[in-house]
Amino acid sequence: MSDSWPRRRLLAILRGASEPLDAQELARITGQHVTTVRFHLDVLTKESLVRQFQQPPRGRGRPRIGYSAVQRSVGYQELSQVLADQLGPDPRRRSEAAITAGRVWGAKLDAGDHPVKSLEDAKDVTVTLLSELGFAPERDQSGEPDDQVLIKMTACPLRDLARTHSEVVCGVHLGLINEVLDRNGSRGAVNVRLQPFVEPELCVVRLELTAARRTLENRDAAAPGRAEGPPLNEPPLAQTSAGRVGGPQLRNADADIAKQAAKQW
């Protein structure tokens, strides 16, 4: 487009319009003569920045010509491809870098304040996040064990790139989910796994309780008079007013479980 302020203004108006506008409407909005507006619209049309639509006439007469801005792609697919190629040839390092990038993204994202105190809470936070990002998530309740939740991702904004660079695209999404859940209190309690392309157009997110959390919940269930366990973000073996859970010192098995959970994060 040539450096023309009137044409830039017309294009901005059309981009913000919810429906096509004709030359007379644009002339009224801009204060320009309708002949001048038609001239600029012809230039924008020839440059493929504006598209014409036939509209019904107002009263009697010939159909009107409406104009709408052509929405151009910003090229995110190409940009993602370039970024993926810059992460180096080692798939493992590419995956680690992508997960780190996803966590950085998650730390900057406004994910709301939804305390995660159960696996069901973790599912709700994850489904909300994926919905807002365009993944069209669906919970798969068929064959779910008690300590796992499966979420189907039926859409992906970068699916074509994920087919060739799944370690990068899925790594970013995995880091993002982990960071958002951690920010809401699930650190050390929920493992997140992402399984790409379990079907040609389907990926699956699997949320599961960590070994430390499962052991703690089993112990709580077996203890008389204990109705429910502590929130997910409470340390696996918490200090109480009567001393440490399990006696004066951590038992070896408990220490091993805590170490395993820490290594996972």
N, C-alpha and C positions, 0 to 999 in steps of 0.2 A: 504493500500500500504506500503510495506516495505520501510525503510529509504534509498532510492536510488536516488541520485541526477540525474543520467541519465534518470530515469523513470519520475521524477518530471518535468524535462525539456521537455521530449516528451509530457507529459500531458499538460503542459502549451502551447506548440506549437499547439497542436491539439485543445485546447480550443479557441485559437485565430484565427484558420483557418476558412475560409468561406466555405470550402468544404473538403471532406475526402482526406487524403494524404496517399500514399502507403509507404512501407518500404524504397524504393529507394529514394523517395523524402525526407523522414525524415533523411536518412543517409547523403544525400547531405547537408541538412540544419545543422545538428549537427556535421558532420565530423566523425561520428562513422562508423564502418563497418556495412554493411547491415545485416549480420548475427547477430551481437550484437543488432541492432535495432529490428530485428524480435523477439529475445529472450525477450526483455523488453516489446514489444507490446503484446506478448503472456501472460506475467504476468499481464499487465494492463487489458487485455481482461478477464482473469479468475477472476479478482477482480471487474469486472463490471464497471470499470472506462472508458473503451474504447469499442466501438462497431465496428464490421467489416461490410464492404459494398463491394459488387462485382462491379468492374468498368470495362469498356471496355478496351481491350488490346491496347497497342501502336503498331500499325502495325499488323503483324501476331503474333500469339501465344495465349496462354491461357489468360483468363480474369485476371485482377489485383485485389488484395485485398486492399481496402482503409480502413483507420481507422479514426474514429471521436470520440471526447470526449463525454461522457454521461453528459448531463447537469442535475445537481442535484438541486432539490428544496431546498431553504434555510430554509423552514419550517415556513414561515410567518403566515400561518393559525394557526399553533399550538402555535406560539409565541403570536399572537393576542388573542387566547383563554385564555392563561395563564394570560396575562395582564388584560383582561376583568374580569376574576374571582377575581383578586386582588383589584378591585374597590369597593368591599363590596356588601352586599345583597340588599341595598335600591335602587330601580330603579331610583328614582329621583336624589339621590346623584351621582349615577353612570353616569347619563346623564349630570349633571352639571360638573362633573370632566372630562368627555369626551369632552364637549364643550370647557372647559378651555384648555385641551390638544390640541384640534384642533386650537385654537387661537395661542397657543405657536408655533405650527407647521407653521401656516400661517405667523407669524412674522419672521420666519427664512427662509421662502421660497422666492426664487427670482421670484416674480410675475410680474416683469416689471413695467413700469410707464405708466398707461393708465387712465388718469383722468376721473372720473365718474361724468358727469354733467347731466345725464338723465337716465331714466329707461332703455333705449336702450343701453347706455354705460354699465350699470350694467349687463345687459344680455350678452353683448360681453365679458366682463371680466370673468364672471362666466363660459360661454361656453368654452372659451380658457383654463381656469384653469382645468375644468373637462375633457376636451379633452386630455390635457397633462398628466393627472393622470389615464387615461384609462377607463373613464366612458361612452365613446361614446355618448355624449349628443346630443339631438335633440330638437329644439324649437317646442312647441305645440301651434300653432296659432289658433286652433279651439276653439272658445268660449272665447278667452282672453278678459277681460275687459280692458279699456284704462289704468288703473292704476296698472295692474298686468302683469307679464310675467311668463309663465310656461315652464320649461325645463325638458325634459324626460331624465333620466339616464338609458340607455338601457343596460349598463354593470356595473359591480362593482367588483374590485379585491378581495373583501372580502365578496362576496354575501352569501356564506354558513354560515359564522360567523354572518352576519347581521340577518339571519333568527332567530337565537336564542338570539342574543345580539344586537338588533337594537338600543337600547338606547345608547350603547357604540359606535358602528361603525358609525351610522348615526349622533350621537352627535359630534364625531370627525370631520366628513365631514361638519356638520353645522357650527361648530366653525371656521374651515378652511375658508369656503366661506365668513363668516362674517368678519373675520380678513383681508382677501385680499381686499374685497370691501371697508372696512374702511380705509385701507392704501391708497387706491386710491381716497378717498374723499367722500364716501357716508354716513359717520357716521351720525345717526339721521335722515336720509332721506329714507332709504330702509330697509324694513323688509325682512328677509330670513326665509322661512319655508321649511322643508324637510319632505315629506310624503313617508315613506317607503312602498314598496310592494303594490302599488295601483293595480298592477297586479302581477302575480307570478314572473315575471322576470323584473319588471319595478318599479322604484322609480321616484318621481317628486320633483323638486326644484321649489318653488314659490317665486318670487320676487315681492314685492308690495311697493308702496309709503306709508310712515307713515302718520298718521292723520295730523300731523303738516305740512308735505310737501303738502298734498292734499289741505289743507285749504289755504296755501300760494299761490299755483298755481291757485286755484279758484279765490282768491282775485286779483292776477295779471291779470288773464284773464278778470275780470270785470272792472279793472281800465282802463280808457281811455288813449290812447297813450303809453301803455306798451306792447311791442311786445312779450316779453318772460320773464320768471322769472329768478332769479339768479341761479348760479350753485348749485348742490345738497349739496355741502359741506359748503355753506354759511349759517350762523345761520338763523333759521326760521324768526326772526324779527331783521333785521340788522340795525345797526346805519348808518345813512346817513349824508351828510353835512348839510341837512336842519333839522336834529333832528331825533327822532325815528319814525319808520313807525307806523302809527295809532295814532299819537298825542304825547303830552308831556310824558305820562306814558303808560306802557303796559296796555291794557284792560284786565279785569279778564279772559275773554275767551281765549285771546292769551296766558296769563300766564299759564292757565290750560293745553293748548295744548303743550306748551313748556315743562311743567313738565312731561306730559305723554310720550313725545318723549324721555326725558332724562331717565325715568325709564326703557324704553325698552332697553337701552344700559348700 
